[in-house]
């Protein structure tokens, strides 16, 4: 008996299905006699247990919340993890009850953000034995994104701006901190620039945006992908994505500012004051220490 269906399923005709055109169902492979260990099982290291608190946007006594390493296509993608190395079915009654409270609390926090219509809550657990729940925010009014394919659309949609992403992270962390714990995500700082340096800064930011890596999404998280059966001890430790965006004017912009100040003279022939210089302490761009890469050494698994 052939294991591959003769035709594609009906859901390919749903309005929420992200793809169109000719599709072909993959051949169904034979089942393996023994499933490979997940992260945190057997001799495999648990990346969630090894992750420090500053890799999260909010931490409490028994729970932690983390984000992706960079902006995603959806308004917000967050992961709720237990501190203890337990899976869903292993939770004692206290943590099981708290999981319900934390799920509702985090859903409300994400849904309070501007532009969020619904929040999808998912748990797969095929890549890691450490409990982690995914929270995916659906953009308001995007009816085509409703339903089970939201995680696929996350990889297709263009990422939101980093400033908006960091502001959203800070708001969610502050919401959770109202009930306890510590918020670790901070909103982006306003980067004051001399007027003559604004055009140069905008050009540099546009170039940086064009060179930005593709966003890491839910379905691209290697911690959500089971390890091949023939290599169970392999631990994927990818380097953290480069989140840097210096946000400061370069040398060319500073030379332009000096030239503008030197060439300006008042009616008495005296030189006008130089353009005000921004404060180095407040003008530096900061990177939220809460953003980490899912599927790397600081993440669990789907």
C-alpha positions in Angstrom: 0.0 0.0 0.0 1.4 3.4 -1.0 1.9 5.8 1.9 1.7 9.0 -0.2 -1.8 10.4 -0.7 -2.7 10.7 -4.4 -3.8 14.4 -4.0 -3.1 17.4 -1.8 -5.4 17.8 1.2 -8.3 20.2 1.2 -6.6 22.7 3.5 -4.4 23.8 0.6 -7.6 25.6 -0.7 -8.2 27.5 2.6 -7.7 31.3 2.4 -5.2 31.0 5.2 -2.9 28.6 3.4 0.2 30.6 2.5 1.1 28.9 -0.8 -0.4 28.5 -4.2 0.4 26.8 -7.4 1.3 23.1 -8.0 2.0 21.3 -4.8 3.1 17.7 -4.2 2.9 15.7 -1.0 6.2 14.3 0.3 6.7 10.6 0.5 6.0 9.3 4.1 9.1 7.7 5.5 9.1 4.5 7.5 8.8 4.9 11.3 12.0 4.5 13.3 12.1 1.8 16.0 13.5 4.2 18.6 13.1 7.9 18.6 16.3 10.0 19.2 16.7 11.9 22.5 15.6 15.5 22.6 17.7 18.3 24.1 17.8 17.7 27.8 17.2 13.9 27.5 19.8 11.2 27.9 23.3 12.6 27.6 22.2 15.7 25.6 22.7 19.1 27.3 19.7 21.3 28.1 20.1 24.7 26.6 17.2 26.2 28.6 18.8 25.1 31.9 22.2 26.6 30.9 20.7 29.9 29.7 21.4 32.9 32.1 18.6 35.2 33.3 19.8 38.0 31.1 18.9 36.0 28.0 15.2 36.6 28.9 12.9 39.6 28.8 11.3 38.7 32.2 12.3 36.3 34.9 10.4 35.1 38.0 11.0 32.5 40.8 9.7 29.6 38.8 9.1 30.9 35.2 11.0 32.8 32.5 10.0 34.5 29.2 12.2 34.9 26.2 12.0 36.3 22.7 13.6 35.7 19.4 17.1 37.1 18.7 15.7 39.7 16.2 12.4 41.1 15.0 9.9 38.6 13.5 7.3 38.9 10.9 4.5 38.7 13.5 4.1 41.6 16.0 5.4 39.3 18.8 6.7 35.8 19.3 7.5 34.8 22.9 8.3 31.6 24.7 7.3 30.8 28.3 9.6 28.4 30.1 9.7 26.7 33.5 12.8 27.2 35.5 12.8 23.5 36.6 13.8 20.9 34.1 10.3 19.4 33.6 8.1 18.6 30.6 4.4 19.4 30.5 3.3 16.0 31.8 5.9 16.1 34.6 4.6 19.3 36.3 3.6 19.0 40.0 0.2 20.4 40.9 1.7 23.8 42.0 3.5 24.4 38.7 0.6 23.0 36.7 -1.8 25.5 38.3 0.8 28.4 37.8 1.2 27.4 34.1 -2.5 28.2 33.6 -2.1 31.6 35.4 1.1 32.4 33.5 -0.5 31.5 30.1 -3.5 33.8 30.7 -1.2 36.6 32.0 1.2 36.5 29.1 -1.6 36.2 26.5 -3.2 39.3 28.0 0.1 41.2 28.0 0.7 40.4 24.3 -2.9 41.1 23.3 -2.6 44.6 24.9 0.0 45.6 22.3 -1.2 47.9 19.5 -2.0 46.0 16.3 -2.5 42.6 17.9 -5.8 40.8 17.1 -5.3 37.4 18.6 -2.6 35.4 20.4 -2.0 31.8 19.5 -0.6 29.5 22.2 1.2 26.4 21.1 3.2 23.6 22.6 5.1 21.0 20.4 8.0 19.7 22.4 9.6 17.5 19.7 13.0 19.2 20.0 13.5 19.8 23.8 12.4 18.0 27.0 12.3 21.3 28.8 8.8 22.7 29.0 8.3 25.8 26.7 5.1 27.3 25.4 5.0 29.4 22.2 2.9 32.7 22.0 2.3 34.0 18.5 0.6 37.4 18.0 -1.6 37.7 14.9 -1.8 41.2 13.4 -5.2 42.8 13.8 -7.3 42.8 10.7 -5.1 40.2 8.9 -7.9 37.7 8.4 -5.8 35.6 6.0 -3.4 34.8 8.9 -6.1 33.2 11.0 -5.8 29.6 12.1 -3.2 26.9 12.1 -0.8 28.4 9.5 0.2 31.5 11.6 3.7 30.0 12.3 4.3 29.6 8.6 3.3 33.2 7.9 5.8 34.4 10.5 8.6 33.4 8.1 6.9 35.0 5.1 6.0 38.4 6.4 8.6 41.1 6.5 10.0 41.7 10.0 8.6 44.6 12.0 11.0 47.5 12.8 13.5 46.8 15.6 12.5 49.9 17.6 8.9 48.8 17.6 9.9 45.3 18.5 12.0 46.4 21.4 9.3 48.7 22.6 6.8 45.8 22.5 9.2 43.6 24.5 9.6 46.2 27.2 5.8 46.7 27.5 5.2 42.9 27.9 8.0 42.7 30.4 6.6 45.6 32.4 3.1 44.1 32.3 4.4 40.8 33.8 6.4 42.6 36.4 3.2 44.1 37.8 2.5 40.7 39.2 6.1 40.0 40.4 9.4 39.0 38.9 12.0 41.2 37.2 11.6 42.9 33.7 14.8 42.7 31.8 13.8 44.2 28.4 14.2 47.9 28.0 12.6 50.2 25.4 14.9 51.7 22.8 16.5 55.0 23.8 15.9 58.2 21.8 19.2 58.9 19.9 19.6 62.7 19.7 21.6 63.8 16.7 22.9 67.2 15.5 20.6 68.4 12.6 23.4 68.3 10.1 24.0 64.6 10.9 20.5 63.4 10.4 20.7 62.7 6.7 24.0 60.8 7.1 22.5 58.7 9.9 19.4 57.9 7.9 21.6 56.7 5.0 23.6 54.5 7.3 20.5 53.0 8.9 19.0 52.2 5.5 22.2 50.4 4.5 22.2 48.5 7.7 18.5 47.5 7.2 19.2 46.2 3.7 22.0 44.0 5.1 20.0 42.7 8.0 19.7 38.9 8.2 16.4 37.1 7.6 14.4 36.9 10.9 14.4 33.7 12.8 10.9 32.4 13.1 9.1 29.6 14.9 9.4 27.0 12.2 13.1 27.8 11.7 14.1 27.2 15.3 16.4 24.2 15.3 15.3 23.4 18.8 11.9 22.5 17.4 13.4 20.1 14.9 14.1 16.5 16.2 17.7 15.3 16.0 18.3 12.7 13.2 18.1 9.2 14.6 21.5 8.2 13.4 23.2 11.1 15.3 21.5 11.5 18.7 24.4 13.1 20.6 24.8 16.0 18.2 24.0 19.3 20.0 23.4 22.3 17.8 25.1 25.3 19.3 24.7 28.1 16.8 26.2 31.6 17.4 23.8 34.3 18.5 22.6 36.5 15.6 24.1 39.9 15.2 21.7 42.3 16.6 23.9 45.3 16.5 22.8 48.6 15.1 25.1 51.4 16.4 22.6 54.1 15.7 25.3 56.8 15.9 26.5 59.1 13.2 29.8 58.1 11.5 33.0 60.1 10.9 31.6 61.6 7.7 28.6 63.0 9.5 30.8 64.6 12.2 33.0 66.2 9.6 29.9 67.6 7.9 28.6 69.0 11.2 32.0 70.7 11.9 32.1 72.2 8.4 28.6 73.6 8.7 29.4 75.1 12.1 32.7 76.7 10.8 31.1 78.2 7.7 28.2 79.9 9.5 28.8 83.5 10.4 26.5 86.1 12.0 25.9 89.7 10.8 28.9 91.1 12.7 31.3 88.7 11.1 31.5 86.5 14.1 31.2 82.7 13.9 28.0 81.2 15.2 28.0 78.5 17.8 28.7 75.0 16.7 25.8 72.6 16.4 25.0 71.1 19.7 26.7 67.8 20.4 24.7 64.9 21.7 25.5 63.4 25.0 27.6 60.2 24.5 26.0 58.5 27.4 22.5 58.9 26.2 23.2 58.9 22.5 24.6 55.4 22.3 22.4 52.7 21.0 21.6 50.0 23.4 20.8 46.4 22.7 18.2 44.7 24.9 20.0 41.9 26.8 16.7 39.9 26.7 16.8 39.0 23.0 18.4 35.6 22.3 18.4 33.2 19.4 15.8 30.4 19.6 17.4 27.1 18.8 20.8 28.2 20.0 22.5 27.5 23.3 19.9 29.6 25.1 16.8 27.9 23.8 14.7 24.8 24.4 12.7 23.2 21.5 9.4 22.8 19.8 
